[in-house]
Amino acid sequence: MMSKLQEVADLAKVSKATVSRVINNHENVSATARQRVLEAMRKLNLNANEMKRSNEGTMMIGLVLPLTSSIAANSFGMDILLGVEEKAFEKDYMVLIGNSSGLNKEKAVVSQMIARDVEGIILLSKNQQSDHLHLLKQSGIPSVLVDQKVEGENLHLVRGDNLLGAMNLTNYLFSIGHSRIAMVTPSRFSTYRDRIRGFQIALLEKGMETGSDRLIDLDEAGMTIAEAMRAILNRSERPTAIFIAHPGDLLVAVQMINEYNLRIPEDISLVTFDDEYTPLPAEYVDYFTSITQPAKVMGSIAVELLFQQIKEPGIQGQEIVLPGALNIRQSTCARV
């Protein structure tokens, strides 16, 4: 049998948590949502005292992100989690964490979150299929994507500025005398596609070509990072700088450069993104010139966006883009 809370929520087209806030005179409800709930209660011949006997909102939000056995204190996902938890705790909310790592697991985890009546869901989606996002939309639960865009979906999103960051890294290499610059990258996620575009824009602004001699897309070419590095290093006119877009590929890139008896940065400079979120040997900590993205701030802002939706159901999707910081370190040097 459907609960009174659910009946009112369905008729008012709001969440159960919003109904609970209205009947308990909670201030975090918009005037429009409050009016819709009160009108639904009138139509169903229910009063606030009856409704107060129903369960209140869960005071819990869900965070869905891919976790692996190697997750560490310095991981990107962990910083997002810390940002979410700290901001949620400020608002007296708890965080239910769902691990979406695994084949087609995101939809199942989102479904379980919805079944547990979380009041909102924050999602770092690695799945470019949008079944799980359709499920979220149908549920009416406030939701926010972090880091990754999913094409064709107009959802609230907080992400880093990968395009501008890639432009800044490439332009920095230009500024210290490099002109033969190559990029090695996957392309399966929106973050990498933005980095590719930023790299290409920086080249075009210098009047340079953006073809295969400049860019190796690992996914499109079906190559491993070792194979791509070997192809680059075997060129008669090899690059003087290489942009490794995925920080998890850094160590293999370094190993290949060492295998060819080349020196970093004297022979080849290396740049990357978010190296501090990648487990690295001690000698390579704070070594790579890179763009650092504010993962913890992303998590905190995502919670704020959730509460904005709870207060104003139906609010238009917003995209918040956060700039990264350029860190100039030992892996680059001027090309004379």
C-alpha positions in Angstrom: 0.0 0.0 0.0 1.3 3.4 -1.0 2.3 5.6 2.0 0.5 9.0 2.5 3.9 10.7 2.0 4.3 9.0 -1.4 0.7 9.8 -2.4 1.3 13.5 -1.8 4.7 13.4 -3.4 3.3 11.8 -6.6 0.4 14.3 -6.8 2.6 17.3 -6.1 5.4 16.0 -8.4 8.1 16.4 -5.7 10.2 14.1 -3.6 9.0 12.5 -0.4 11.7 14.5 1.4 10.2 17.7 0.1 6.7 16.7 1.4 8.4 15.9 4.8 10.0 19.3 4.9 6.7 21.1 4.2 4.8 19.3 6.9 7.6 20.0 9.4 7.9 23.7 8.4 11.5 23.2 7.2 12.9 26.4 5.7 14.7 24.6 2.8 11.7 24.5 0.5 10.8 26.9 -2.3 7.4 28.7 -2.1 6.3 27.0 -5.3 7.1 23.5 -4.0 5.4 24.3 -0.7 2.2 25.4 -2.5 2.1 22.3 -4.6 2.5 20.0 -1.5 -0.2 21.9 0.4 -2.6 21.7 -2.6 -2.0 18.0 -3.0 -2.7 17.5 0.7 -6.0 19.4 0.3 -7.0 17.3 -2.6 -6.2 14.1 -0.7 -8.0 15.4 2.4 -4.9 15.0 4.5 -3.6 17.4 7.3 -0.2 18.1 8.6 -0.7 16.1 11.9 -1.6 13.0 9.9 1.3 13.5 7.7 3.7 13.9 10.6 3.0 10.4 11.6 4.6 9.3 8.3 8.3 8.8 8.0 10.4 11.9 7.5 13.1 12.2 4.8 16.1 10.0 5.1 18.5 12.9 5.6 20.8 10.9 3.3 22.4 11.5 -0.1 24.0 9.0 -2.4 27.4 9.2 -4.0 28.1 6.8 -6.9 31.7 6.5 -8.1 34.0 3.8 -9.4 36.2 2.5 -6.7 39.0 0.0 -7.1 41.2 -2.1 -4.8 44.0 0.5 -5.4 42.0 3.5 -4.2 44.2 5.6 -1.9 44.1 8.7 0.1 45.5 10.7 -2.8 43.0 9.5 -5.4 40.7 11.7 -7.4 37.6 9.8 -6.3 38.7 10.0 -2.7 39.0 13.8 -2.9 35.5 14.0 -4.4 34.2 11.8 -1.6 35.8 14.1 1.0 34.3 17.2 -0.5 30.9 15.6 -0.6 31.0 14.2 2.9 32.2 17.5 4.5 29.5 19.6 2.9 26.8 17.0 3.6 27.9 16.8 7.2 27.6 20.6 7.5 23.9 20.2 6.5 23.3 17.2 8.9 23.2 14.7 6.1 24.9 11.4 5.8 26.4 10.0 2.6 25.6 6.5 1.2 28.5 5.4 -1.0 27.9 3.1 -4.0 30.8 1.5 -5.9 30.0 1.5 -9.7 33.3 -0.2 -10.7 32.4 -3.3 -12.8 30.6 -4.1 -16.0 27.3 -2.3 -16.4 27.0 -1.7 -12.6 26.0 1.9 -12.6 22.3 1.4 -13.3 22.1 -1.3 -10.6 23.8 1.0 -8.0 21.6 4.0 -8.9 18.5 1.7 -8.7 19.5 0.6 -5.2 20.1 4.2 -4.1 16.6 5.2 -5.3 15.1 2.2 -3.4 16.8 3.4 -0.2 15.0 6.8 -0.5 18.2 8.9 -0.7 17.2 12.5 -1.2 19.7 13.2 -4.0 22.4 11.4 -5.9 25.9 12.6 -7.0 27.4 10.5 -9.8 30.8 10.2 -11.3 29.8 8.3 -14.4 32.2 6.2 -16.5 29.3 4.8 -18.5 28.6 6.7 -21.7 25.3 4.9 -22.1 22.6 6.8 -20.4 20.1 4.1 -19.1 21.1 4.9 -15.5 20.5 8.6 -16.1 17.0 8.0 -17.6 16.3 6.1 -14.4 17.4 9.1 -12.3 15.2 11.4 -14.3 12.1 9.2 -14.0 12.6 9.0 -10.2 12.5 12.8 -9.9 15.4 12.6 -7.4 17.8 15.6 -7.5 21.0 14.5 -9.2 24.4 16.0 -10.1 27.2 14.6 -12.4 30.8 15.2 -11.4 33.9 15.3 -13.6 32.4 13.4 -16.6 29.9 14.7 -19.1 27.4 12.3 -20.7 26.6 13.5 -24.2 22.9 14.3 -24.9 22.0 14.7 -21.2 21.0 18.0 -19.7 21.8 17.3 -16.1 23.5 19.4 -13.4 27.3 19.0 -13.8 30.4 20.0 -11.9 33.6 19.4 -13.8 37.2 20.7 -14.4 38.1 22.8 -17.4 40.0 20.1 -19.3 40.0 22.1 -22.6 41.5 25.2 -21.1 44.0 23.1 -19.0 45.2 21.3 -22.1 45.6 24.6 -23.9 47.6 26.1 -21.0 49.9 23.1 -20.8 50.6 23.1 -24.6 51.1 26.9 -24.6 53.5 26.6 -21.7 55.6 24.2 -23.8 55.5 26.6 -26.7 56.7 29.4 -24.4 59.8 27.5 -23.4 60.8 26.8 -27.0 59.1 23.5 -27.9 57.5 23.2 -31.3 57.6 19.4 -31.9 55.0 18.4 -29.3 53.0 15.1 -29.4 50.0 14.0 -27.3 49.2 10.4 -26.3 45.8 10.0 -24.9 42.7 7.7 -24.6 39.4 9.2 -25.8 36.7 7.1 -24.2 35.7 9.7 -21.7 34.7 13.4 -22.0 37.6 14.6 -20.0 40.1 13.2 -22.5 38.1 14.4 -25.5 38.2 17.9 -24.0 42.0 17.6 -23.5 42.4 16.6 -27.1 40.4 19.6 -28.3 42.4 21.9 -26.1 45.7 20.5 -27.4 44.5 20.9 -31.0 43.3 24.5 -30.5 46.7 25.5 -29.1 48.4 23.9 -32.2 46.0 25.6 -34.6 46.5 29.0 -32.9 50.2 28.5 -33.8 49.4 27.6 -37.4 50.4 24.0 -36.8 48.9 20.8 -38.2 46.9 18.5 -35.8 47.3 15.2 -37.6 48.5 11.7 -36.5 52.1 12.8 -36.2 51.0 15.1 -33.4 48.3 13.0 -31.7 48.0 9.3 -30.9 44.5 8.4 -29.7 45.0 5.1 -27.9 41.4 4.0 -28.2 41.0 4.9 -31.9 44.4 3.4 -32.8 43.9 0.3 -30.6 47.4 0.8 -29.1 48.8 0.4 -25.6 50.8 3.3 -24.1 54.0 1.3 -24.7 53.2 0.8 -28.3 52.4 4.5 -28.8 55.6 5.6 -27.1 57.7 3.3 -29.2 56.1 4.6 -32.4 56.9 8.2 -31.3 60.4 7.5 -30.1 61.3 5.6 -33.3 60.5 8.6 -35.5 63.5 10.2 -37.3 62.3 13.6 -36.1 60.9 12.7 -32.7 59.1 15.2 -30.5 60.9 17.3 -27.9 57.9 17.3 -25.6 55.1 14.7 -25.0 51.7 15.4 -23.4 50.5 12.3 -21.5 46.8 13.0 -21.0 46.1 10.1 -18.7 48.4 10.2 -15.6 48.1 6.5 -15.1 50.2 6.1 -18.3 53.1 8.2 -16.9 55.3 5.4 -15.6 55.2 3.4 -18.8 56.0 6.5 -20.7 59.0 7.2 -18.5 60.1 3.5 -18.8 60.0 3.7 -22.6 62.0 7.0 -22.6 64.6 5.4 -20.4 64.7 2.3 -22.6 65.7 4.6 -25.5 68.5 6.1 -23.3 66.8 9.5 -23.4 66.7 12.0 -20.5 63.8 13.8 -19.0 63.6 16.8 -19.4 66.9 17.4 -21.4 65.9 15.2 -24.4 62.1 15.0 -23.9 59.9 17.1 -21.6 56.7 15.5 -20.2 53.4 17.2 -19.1 50.2 15.6 -17.8 47.0 16.1 -15.7 46.5 15.3 -12.1 49.7 13.5 -11.4 49.2 13.8 -7.6 46.1 11.5 -8.0 48.3 8.7 -9.4 50.4 6.3 -7.3 54.0 7.2 -8.2 57.4 6.2 -6.8 58.9 8.7 -4.4 61.3 10.1 -7.0 58.4 11.1 -9.2 56.2 12.8 -6.5 55.9 16.5 -7.4 58.0 15.9 -10.5 55.7 16.3 -13.5 54.6 19.6 -14.9 50.8 19.2 -14.8 47.4 20.7 -14.4 45.8 20.0 -11.0 42.0 19.8 -10.9 40.1 20.7 -7.6 38.4 17.4 -7.0 37.4 18.1 -3.4 35.8 21.4 -4.5 33.9 19.6 -7.2 32.4 17.3 -4.5 31.4 20.2 -2.3 29.8 22.2 -5.1 27.9 19.1 -6.2 26.3 18.9 -2.8 25.3 22.6 -3.0 23.7 21.9 -6.3 21.7 19.0 -4.9 20.3 21.1 -2.1 19.4 23.9 -4.6 17.3 21.3 -6.5 15.7 20.0 -3.3 14.7 23.6 -2.5 13.6 24.4 -6.1 12.3 21.3 -7.9 12.5 21.5 -11.6 15.3 24.0 -11.7 17.2 24.1 -15.1 20.3 22.0 -15.3 23.5 24.0 -14.6 27.1 23.3 -15.7 29.8 24.6 -13.4 33.3 24.5 -14.8 36.3 24.9 -12.5 39.7 26.0 -13.7 42.8 23.9 -12.9 46.2 25.1 -11.7 49.3 24.9 -13.7 52.2 23.4 -11.7 55.6 23.8 -13.4 58.0 21.1 -12.1 61.1 19.2 -13.1 59.8 17.2 -16.1 60.0 20.2 -18.4 62.9 22.5 -19.4 63.5 25.1 -22.1 64.4 24.0 -25.6 67.4 26.0 -26.8 
